[in-house]
């Protein structure tokens, strides 16, 4: 397993932007598929976006498509999620996860961070 740490969450007004980062102390992040999921209170964990180990393949959840952008910075050993046009419905704890293959399901990822809170006020 890989130790993952998320950062960049916070409180923002509707329509605003945030940039979340996922990093690891181990220089293996670049070889793995990295995904972001989110979970709001009382709801199931929801797929947000995933990027392949090569960085050439990305997928987005329908609720964030066109608003969020996922990218990989190999020099910094991070996978960053740019959130734009935020809505109160985007309020959740955002988790990054790493695994061997590109997937949209939680069961495909065996390494998880502790999560970072994003709160969008109306």
N, C-alpha and C positions, 0 to 999 in steps of 0.2 A: 504494500500500500504506500501511497504518497501522502505526505503531510501538506495540506492545502490551507491557505489563509486568504480570506476575502477582505477587501477594504473599499472605502468610497461611499458607503451608504450614508443616509442622512435625511433631513427634512427639507422638502422642496414644495413650492407651490405648483398647482396644476399648470401644465404647459411648460414647466421648467425641464432642466436636464441634470443628469448625474452621470458620473463615470465610475463604474465598479471595476476592480482589478482582482484577479486571482493569481496567486503566486505560490511557489513552493521553495523550500530551502534546498531541495534536491534538484539537480539540473537534469531532470527527466521529463519536465512538463512538455518540452518540445516534441517528444516522441509519442505523446498520448493524445487521444481525443479528449477535449475539455468541454464540458457543458455547464450551462447555468439553468437552475430550476428555481422556482419560488414557491413559497407557501404562506398563505394568509391564514389568520386565526380561524379555526373551524373548517378549513378546506384542505383538500388533498394537495400534495406537492405537484406542481405544474411545470411542464417543460417550457423553457424560454428560448434557448438557443444552444447550438453545439457547433464546434469547429473540429475538423479532422486533425490528425497529427501532422499532416503535410501543410495544413493551413489553406488548402485549396477548396475544401468542401465545407460548406456551412448550411445549417438549417435553422429555421426560426419557427416558433410557435405562432399560430394564427393570430393570437391576441396581441402580439408585439410586432408582427411583420410590418416593415416599413417605418417603424419608430425606433427600434433598437438595432444596434450594429455591433457585431462581434468581431474581434480582431486578435491577432497573436503578435506579441513582440518578443522575438527570440533573444534579442540582446538583453532584455530586462527579465526574461523568463516569466512573462506574464501573459495572461489571456484577459483582455479587457472587454467589458460590455458597456457600450455607450447608450444611455437611455435618453430619449428625447420625447417631446410632446407628452410628458407624463400626465397620467390621469389618476384620480383618487383610487380607482380600481387596481392600480399597479402597486398599491401599498401591500408590502409583504416582506418576509425575510428571504433574501436571495442567497442561494447556495451555489458554489461551484463544485464540480465533480469531475474526476478523471477516470478514464478507462481505456481499454485497448482498441475499441472500435467506435465509429460514428453511430450514435444511437439517440433516440428520443425518450427512452424509458429509464426509470431510475434503477431498475435491476441490472442494467448493463454497466453501471459504474460502481467500483469498489472503494473509491477514495472520495471523501467528502470533507469540505470545510465546515466551520462552525456557523457560517452564515453572517450576513450583514443586513441590517434593517434599512428598508427604504419606506419612507412615509411621505405621501403626497397629500397636501391639504387642498381643499376646494376653495 
